[in-house]
């Protein structure tokens, strides 16, 4: 049995880093959307500001997640052609990342523009749904959702 605290096990597992890192953008994004909705509903600017920081941090965390996902593909599957659930996971993962960056961009740009304000919340809801679908597929790949 391998030691769970062995640095070689932690850092050089075939996909462990991706599986660990993915929880940061998921949690930050969903919490950010919840804070944004709560801030709009209660009209509290503090909650909207927290949402800003969460959503920007979620977008930033997609960079190491994508990198470790591609490294997992390279090392665990030796770069073989993707198909089926793994291909869908990659496509939905990249689409989720694009949505997260769009939402973060809308947070950074001035809020006075009406179009950006109207698009922001629906884009956040689509992002949560896309992240859920991507995570569901990832669960099958990791063996969590296998019966």
N, C-alpha and C positions, 0 to 999 in steps of 0.2 A: 504494500500500500504506500502511495506517495504521501509525503509530508505536505499538508496544505500551506505551511509557512516557508517552504523551500523556495528561495528566490528564483531558481530555475523553473519551477512549476508555475510560479506567478507570472513571470515576464516572458517565458518562451513557450507557453502553451499555444497550440495552433490558432485559436481564435479567442482566447480569454480576454484580451484587452478590448476587443470590439464588444463582446457581451457585457463587460463591466461598464465601459464608457457610454454605451447607448442610453443608459438610464438618465444621464445628466440632461441631455437636450429634451428628452421626453418629459421628464418631471418639470424642468424649467418652463417649457413651452405651455404645458397644460396648466401649471400654476399661474403663468403670465396671462393666459386667456381668462382664467377664473378671476384674477385680480382686475383685469380690464373690464370684464362684465360687471363685477361688483362695484368698481369705481364709477362706471357709467350709471349704474342703477342707483347708487347712493349719492352720486355727484360729489365724491370725495377725490380730490386731486392727488392725495397721497397714494391711494390705491392704484391710480393710473400711472403714477411715477414708478411704483414698484413693478407694475406690469411692464413698463418700458425696459427697466433693467433686466427683468427675467427673460423677456423675449429677445433682447439683444444678446444676452449671455447664451441663450438656447441656440441662436444662430451661430455664434462663435464656436460652440461645442460641436457643431456638425463637422467641422474640419478634421479633428482627430478621429471622429467616428467614421467618416468616409475613408480616411487613410487606413485605419485599422481594419475596416471591412475589406478594402482592396488587398491589404496585406494578408488577411485571412484567406481570401480567394487564392492568392498567389501561393501561399505556403501550404494550406490545408488541401487545396484541390490542384495544386501545381499548375495553376493558370489554365486549366482545361475549359472548354467552351461551356458557358452557362446555359441552362435550360430549366424549364419547369418552375418550381417554387423558388429556387434560388435566383433565377432571372427576374421573376416578378418582384422578389424582395429587393433586388438591386434597383429596378426601375422605380418602384414605389419609394424606396429610400432616397434616391436622388430627387424624385419629385417632392418629397417631404422637405428635403434640404432647401430646394428652391423656394418653396412656400415660406419656410422659416426665414430665409434671407429677405424675401419680399416683405414679410411682416416687420422684420427688424428695420428694413429700409424705410418703411412707412412710419416707424417710430422715431427715426433719426431726422427725417425731413420735417419741415414746418407743418403744424397741424391746421393751419388756417384754410388750406385748400379743401373745399367741400368734397371733391371726388375721392381724395384719399381717406377722408373720414367715413364716407359711405361704403368704401370697399374694404376697409380694414377688418371689421368684425366678421363679415362673411368669409373673408380669406382666413381668418384665425380659426373659424369653425371647420372649414375645409381642411386646414392643416391638422387639426386634432383628429378628424376622421381618417386622413391619410396616414398619420402617425400610428393610429390604432390598427389600421389594415397592415401596415408595414411590420409592426410589432407582432401581429398575429401570424404573419408568414414567417417571421424570424423565430417565433416559438416553435413552429413545425420544424424548422431547420435545426434548432438546438435540441430538439427532442422533448421539449416541455409540453407541447400540445399533442404529442403522439399518444394514441390510446393504448 
